[in-house]
Amino acid sequence: MNQKLIQDISQEVYNRFPEVRGKKPKVRSIKFPKTRSITRSPVYLLIFQNQSVTSTKRTLPYYVRVVINEQGRILKITMSH
């Protein structure tokens, strides 16, 4: 996976989710079953992680998961607390 491409995708994620700004993503390759494949080219998962503090002083993990294709097109973005 091209580092320049990861940086470009990261900038998009930082603009949309400022809570993970400055966090480096974990990058993994995804393999889909052939019968359920959404694309024929390789697909990658970028996971950004941070923590937020609640009003009761508890910390909650915050994840932004981005699925991209080999050309850098964002196929899906999900966020969870």
C-alpha positions as CSV (number, residue, x, y, z in Angstrom):
1,M,0.0,0.0,0.0
2,N,1.4,3.4,-1.1
3,Q,2.3,5.7,1.9
4,K,1.2,8.8,-0.1
5,L,-2.2,7.3,-0.6
6,I,-2.5,6.5,3.1
7,Q,-1.6,10.1,3.9
8,D,-4.2,11.4,1.5
9,I,-6.9,9.2,2.9
10,S,-5.9,10.1,6.4
11,Q,-6.3,13.8,5.7
12,E,-9.9,13.1,4.5
13,V,-10.6,11.2,7.7
14,Y,-9.1,13.9,9.8
15,N,-11.3,16.6,8.2
16,R,-14.4,14.5,8.7
17,F,-13.5,13.1,12.1
18,P,-11.3,15.6,14.0
19,E,-11.3,13.3,17.1
20,V,-8.7,11.1,15.4
21,R,-6.5,13.9,14.0
22,G,-2.9,13.0,14.2
23,K,-3.5,9.3,14.8
24,K,-1.8,6.9,12.4
25,P,-4.1,4.1,11.0
26,K,-3.5,0.4,11.2
27,V,-3.6,-0.9,7.7
28,R,-4.9,-4.4,6.8
29,S,-5.7,-6.2,3.6
30,I,-9.2,-7.6,3.4
31,K,-10.2,-10.8,1.6
32,F,-13.8,-11.2,0.7
33,P,-15.4,-14.5,-0.3
34,K,-15.7,-14.7,-4.1
35,T,-19.5,-15.0,-3.9
36,R,-19.8,-11.7,-1.9
37,S,-17.0,-9.7,-3.4
38,I,-17.9,-6.0,-3.8
39,T,-14.8,-5.5,-6.0
40,R,-12.3,-7.5,-7.8
41,S,-9.2,-5.4,-6.9
42,P,-7.5,-5.6,-3.5
43,V,-9.3,-3.9,-0.7
44,Y,-7.7,-2.4,2.4
45,L,-9.0,-1.5,5.9
46,L,-7.6,1.5,7.7
47,I,-8.4,1.7,11.4
48,F,-8.0,5.0,13.3
49,Q,-8.3,4.8,17.1
50,N,-8.6,7.4,19.9
51,Q,-10.3,7.7,23.3
52,S,-12.9,10.1,24.5
53,V,-13.7,10.9,28.1
54,T,-17.3,10.8,29.4
55,S,-18.8,13.2,31.9
56,T,-18.3,10.5,34.5
57,K,-14.5,10.5,33.8
58,R,-14.6,7.1,32.0
59,T,-12.7,6.6,28.8
60,L,-14.3,5.1,25.8
61,P,-12.4,3.9,22.7
62,Y,-13.3,5.7,19.5
63,Y,-12.8,3.9,16.2
64,V,-13.0,5.1,12.6
65,R,-12.8,2.2,10.0
66,V,-12.2,3.1,6.4
67,V,-12.4,0.6,3.6
68,I,-10.6,1.6,0.4
69,N,-9.7,0.0,-2.9
70,E,-6.2,-0.1,-4.4
71,Q,-6.6,3.2,-6.2
72,G,-7.5,5.0,-2.9
73,R,-11.3,5.3,-3.5
74,I,-13.2,5.2,-0.2
75,L,-15.7,2.4,-0.4
76,K,-17.1,2.7,3.2
77,I,-16.5,4.6,6.4
78,T,-17.8,3.6,9.8
79,M,-17.4,5.1,13.2
80,S,-18.1,3.6,16.6
81,H,-17.8,4.7,20.3
